[in-house]
Amino acid sequence: MISDTTIEVSVNDLQPGMFVSDLDRPWLETPYAIQGILIQSQHDIDKLKRYCAHVYVDIDRSEPFVAQQHLPNAGTAKVSMASSAPQSATQQHLPPAGSRISPSAANWHQPPVTSTENESLDVLKRVKTYTNLCTAEQEIPAAVKAYNIASTLFSDISVNLEHDIKIDMHKAHEVVDTLCESIIRNPDAALLLARLKTTGKALYDNAIKTSVHLLAFGRHLGLPRKELSILGLGGLLMDVGKLRLPKAIQNKRNMALTPDERKLTKRHIAYGEEIVAQLSDIPEEVTKILLQHHERENGNGYPFGLYANQLHAYARMAAIADCYEELTWGDAAMPGMKPFHALKELKENAQNGLNYSLVEQFSQCIGMFPVGSLVELNTGEIAIVLTHNRTQRFLPSIMIICDAQKKPYSTPLTLDLRTAGKSPASVQYAIVNDLPQGAYGIDPQQYYL
């Protein structure tokens, strides 16, 4: 994405600390799975040389010394970097000025950057195109069972931690595998439950919903079955450290926390690390998700203030799912955002550290109007989204349940907006508004669960 602070640079003139925001060719024509590379070593530069002659460096997202050297030249074309003074390794990897490390992380040591980190985005290469093996309606009973098993597991984890008993990872893997198989067959059923079903405990619900969203996200990206399970387990456990926070703040939304409570809540990363460090069979990627899901590509996250591809790709995915949960999570005191607006907010927040390309893929996965959403049509009628179309996101399959006066139809009408044609009033059906849950007294659960 080219902006006013983006400069064109020859690949030969790249330096560590520069953030490459665009290439001289489409990203899809390269092995890079998602957009955005923080140059950390000569290895990164040599790899880019195989595919590009020049690239575009966003100096706002580059490390501070780059901005100091080149901000006056922002927006100019073909700037040569050859004469720039080299920086020490320490200078190149300093966090941005003003970035903070949580008190709980004060004694942590930032892990060294390795070639594995440089290659972290390679795990997102599509290896499979999944197809639905059944309808969402057919999958709902199995998805409900998987969801309930996951809820029981998280309850067990909570009890175990209170008694200083290790998490039963064998059972955790079984639960995630059950969720994974359901989502492989048809993700819409589990995504529906993530929207409508509740255990009555926000912390449990958020863990399960995040696990479901990451499983569906990985399926959408075409990741192999083994990697889906890692994502699902990471989503389930990434906030497990919150179980060691005071109960009064465990179930509070971030935006409802006081400054002191927010400072305390940041310790859940350290608590989570302590919990999983006791487990011998925890996948390394799951630990990365736990440690890095509050990091941001521009270095303004916590606890380490990491940049871009210093982050594991799965952590970058988890950050998006986590933000989506926070935006859509509502309670009596503070309703959550409607999904359409939450996804719009995520795209705007991509300027503040979320990966834009991954946000776009997440939007396609979830759907602008997720399954179970209430929507208003241009005819004035009210409908429930049955399944969303992953290639034409504004044209899902719907069930029209109320007329223009918002009175229920005796027999709901099911339509696929891609092929529905015009209404009896000769109007092409279209969604004009998404509605909050419970609008007009409608409970979508009665149509599904």
N, C-alpha and C positions, 0 to 999 in steps of 0.2 A: 504494500500500500504506500504510494508516494505522497509525501507531505512537505510542508514548507521547511522542515528541518531535516530533509533527506538529501544526501549528496551522492552523486555517481562516482564510484571509485573503481579503478582497475583492480582486478583480483591480485595482481602482483604487488599492489601498494597497500594491501590490507595489513592491519596490525591487531594483535590481541587487544581485546577490550572494545572493539567495534561491533555494533549490532547490525547485522545484515537483515534488512526488512523486506527486500525484494531482489529478484534476479533479472538477468537480461533474457530470460526465457521462462515459460510457465513452470511453476513448482512441480506440476504433475509429470513433467518430462525429466525430472531428476529423482534420485532415490530419497530425497528429503520428504518425509511423510507430512510434516506440517511446517507452516511458514514461520521464519524467525530463527536466526542463528547468532549466538554470541561467540565471536571468534576468541578462542582461548589458547590456541597453540598453532604451530606451523602445520600440524596435522590437519586442522580445520581448513587452513588456506589451501594446502595441497589437494584436499578433497574437492574444494570448490573449483580449482583450476581444471579439473577433469570435465566440467560441465559449462563453465561460464568464462567469458572474457572480462566482463565487468559486472558489478553488483551495486545495490543501493544501500547506503549506510544511514540509519536513523540516529543522528547524534543525540537526540533526546533520550534514546533508550540505550545508548552506548555508555561505557563507564566514564566517570567524571572527567578524566584527563582528555578524553576525546572531545567532549563538549568544550572544554577550556581552550583547546587548540583550534577547533574548527567552527565553533558557533558563529563567529562573524561571517563565515563563508557559506552559511546554510542557504540552500536553495540555488547555489551556483552549480554549473555543470562541469563534470570531468575535473574534479580537484585532484591533484597529485599529492600522495601522502609520502613519497619517497624521502623527503627531507625532514620528516617529523622525527623528533628526538625519541629514542627508544625509552621505554619505561621498565622499571624493575618488576620482577614477578610480584613483589609485595604490592607495589602501586597498582599493577594491572588488576588485582583481584580484591582491592578494598571495596567494602560495601559503599553505596552512595551516601553522600553527606546527609545527615539527618535521619538515617535509617536507625531503627531501634532493635535491640535484642531483648527478649523477654527476660525478667529476673531469673526464671527457672533455667534459662539457657546460659546463664553467665559463666558457668564452669564447663560448658560443652566446648568441644573443639570441632571447628568446621572441617569436614572430611576433605582430603586433598582431591583436586580434580584429576581424574584418570581418563585414559582412552576409552574406558567403558562409558563414562559420562558423556564423552564427546560423541559416542555412537548411540546414545540413549534413544534417539528418535527412530532408530531403525526398527525397533520392535513394533512400530505401528504400520508396517507394510502389510497391505491386504493379502491374505493367503487364501481366503475363501469368501464366496458370496452365499450368504445364508438365505434360504427360502422358507416361508411358513409351511409347516407340516400339518397344520390344522387351523381352524378359525379361532379367533379370540374367545368366542362363546364356548367352543368345545374345550379350550384350555383352561377356562376359569376354575373349574373344580380342582384341578391339579395345582394351579397357581395359589389358590386359597390354602391348600394343604401345605405347600412349601412356605408360604408366608407365615402360617401359624407355627410351623416348626422353627422358623427363624426367630420368631418372637419368644418362643420358649427357650431357645439357646441364649438369647441376650439376657433373659431373666436369670438363667443359670449362671452366666458370666458375672452378673451383678452380685449374686449371692456368694459365688466363689471368691470374688475379690474382697468382699466384706470379711471372709474367714481366711484370707491369705492363702487360698487354694488356686493353683495354676488353672488357666483356661484349658479345657479339654479340646485340643486341636483336632483330634480325630472326629469328634462330633461337629466341630466347626466346619471342617472340610465336607462332611456329609451334608450339612445344611446348605452350604454354598453350592455344592454339586446339584442338589435338588432344585434350587432356584435356577441354576444355570441351565439345566435340562429343560425346564419350563420355558425359559426365555429363548432358548434355541428353537423350540417348537413354534412358539409365537410370542413375541415380546409384549404385545399389546395387553394380554391378560394380566401379567405382573405389573406393567406400567399403570394399568387401571387400578389395581389394588394399592399401588404406591400413592395414588391420588385420593382414593376413597376410604381405604381401610385404616383403622386406628387401633392401637393397643391400649390407649388411654395414658401412655407414658411417652412424652415427646422425644426423650433421648433414645428410646427403643425404636420408635417410629422413624426417626431421622437416620439411624444406623441401617435399618432395613431398606428404607427408600433409597439411600445413597448406594447401597449394595446393588439394588435392582437397577438403578440408573446407570451405574458403571458397567454392569453386565450387559445391559441393552446397548450402551455406548460402544463397548468392545465388539459386540455382535455386528452393530451397524458398520464399524470400521473393518470388519472381516478378519478379526484376530483369531488365532487358533484356539481350540477348546481349552487347552491348558492355561493359556493367558487369560481367558475369560474368568476362570476360577480364581486366579490371582487377583484380578480386579474386584471380583465379588467379595473375596475375603478382605481385601484392603478397604473396601467401602464399609464393610461390617465392623472392622476393628479400628478405623482411623481415629475415631473420637472416643475410644474405650477409656482413655485417660480421664475423661470427664466424670467417670464414675467415682473418682477420688476427690472431686470437687465438693464443696458444701452442697447439700441437697437443695438448698434454697435457690441456687443459681444453675443447677444442672439442666433444668428445663426452660431456662429463660432464653429468649432470642437475643442475639448479639446486640441488635439495635435497641434492646430494652435494658441493657446492662448499664450500671453506673461506671464511671471511669475506674474506680477501685475494683469493681467486679470484673470489668473487662481485663484489667491487669492480672487479676487472679486466674481468670479463665484461660489465659495464654499458657498457664502452667500445664494444661492438659496434654500438651505435646511431650513434655518431660515425663509426666506420669505415664503416658502411653508407652514411651520408650522403655521405662522401667518394667512395665508389665510384660511387653513382648520379649524383652531381653532374657527373661526367665524361660522362654520357650526354645527348645532346640530345633524344632521342625517348622519354624516360621519362615516363609520365603523372603528372600532379601528385598524383593520388589514390594512386598506388603509393608515392610519396615520403611521403605522409601516413601510410600504413600502416606504413612502415619506422620513421618517427620517433615514432609515437604508440602502437604496440601494447603498450608497457609502461606507458602512462599509465592512470590509474584515475579513475573519475567523481568520487570523493571527494577528489581532489587528492593522493593519496598515492602516485602512480606516479612514473616518471622518464622523460625527463630534466627536464621543465619543471614538473611538478606541476600539470598542467592539470585543469580541472573539466569534468564532464558534457558539455554541447553545445559546449564549446570543442574537443572531440575530433571528428574526422571520423567519420561513421557507420561507414565501412569499417574504421577503426582500432579501433572498439569491437567490431566483429565479429571482427577479427583477434585482439584480446586474449583473447576467449573461446576461439577455436580454439587459440591458443598455450597457454593454461592447460590445455585438454583434452589436448593432446599431452604436456605435462609430467606430468600426473597419470597417464596411461595408459602412458607410456614406461617400460619396465622393462628390467632387465638381470639377469645372474646374481647380482649382489650385492644388488640392490634391485628386487624385482618391482614392476611398475606396478599401479595400481588397476584393478579390473574396471570396464568402461564404466558399468554401472549406478551404482556407487558414485562414479565420477568425475563423472557428471552431477549426482548428489546433492550432491557437494562443491562443484561450480560454483554450484549454486543457493544454497548456504549462503554462498559467497564473494561472491554478488551484493550482500550487505550491506557488503562491503569494497571496492566499487568497480567491479564488473562490472555491466552493465545487466541487470536481472532479466528484463525482457520479451524481450531478445535471447537470454538464456540459455535461456529457455523455448522460444523458436523453434528454437534450436540443438538442444535436446533432442528436439524433434519431428523435426528433420531427420535427426539421427544415429540416433535410436531408442534406447529404454531398453536394448534388447538388439540391438546392431548386427549387421549381416550377418556371418556367420562366428563369432559367439559360441557358446560351449558353454553349455547350460542344463540344469537338472534339472527334471523335471516332478513333479507331485504323485503320479504313479504310480510314481516312483522311476526312471523311464527317463531316458536321456540323449539330448539332441537338439542339432542344429546349427541356428542361425537361417539361413533361406534368404533371406527378404526381410522387412523390417519394415513394419508397418502405420502410416502416418503420422497416422492419426486415432484408432486404438486401439492405443497403443504397447505395451501388455502382451499383445497378441494377434497376434504375427507368424506368418508361415508358417515351419514347421520341418520338419526331417528327423530322425525318431527313429531313432537308430543303435545304441543299447544297451538291453537290458532292465533290469529293476529290480535285477538282480544285477551290472549293469555289463558284461555280456557282449554282444559285437556281434551284431546281427541279421544273418542271411544276406542278407535283403532289407530295406533301410531303408524306413520308412514316411513318406511326405510328407503333412503336414497343414497346413491353414489354421486356426489356433486360433479364428478368428471363426466358423467354420462346422463345426468338427470334431465337435461333440456330445460324447457321453460315451465313455469308454474301455470295453473289454470288461468291466471290473470295475464298470461303472456310475458312474464318477467323471468329472465334467466336467474335461477337460484344462485344466491351468493351469501356468504356470511358477512355481516356488517358489524357485529359486536360480540365479544366474548363476555360472559356474565359470571358474576361471583357464584360460588357454591351456595345453594339454598335460595337463589333468586326465584321470586314468585312462588315460594314454598315448595319448590321441586326438589326431591331427593333422588339423585341418580342411582343410589344404591338399590332402590326398589326395582329398577329396570335391569340390574346386573346381578346383585348378590342375594 
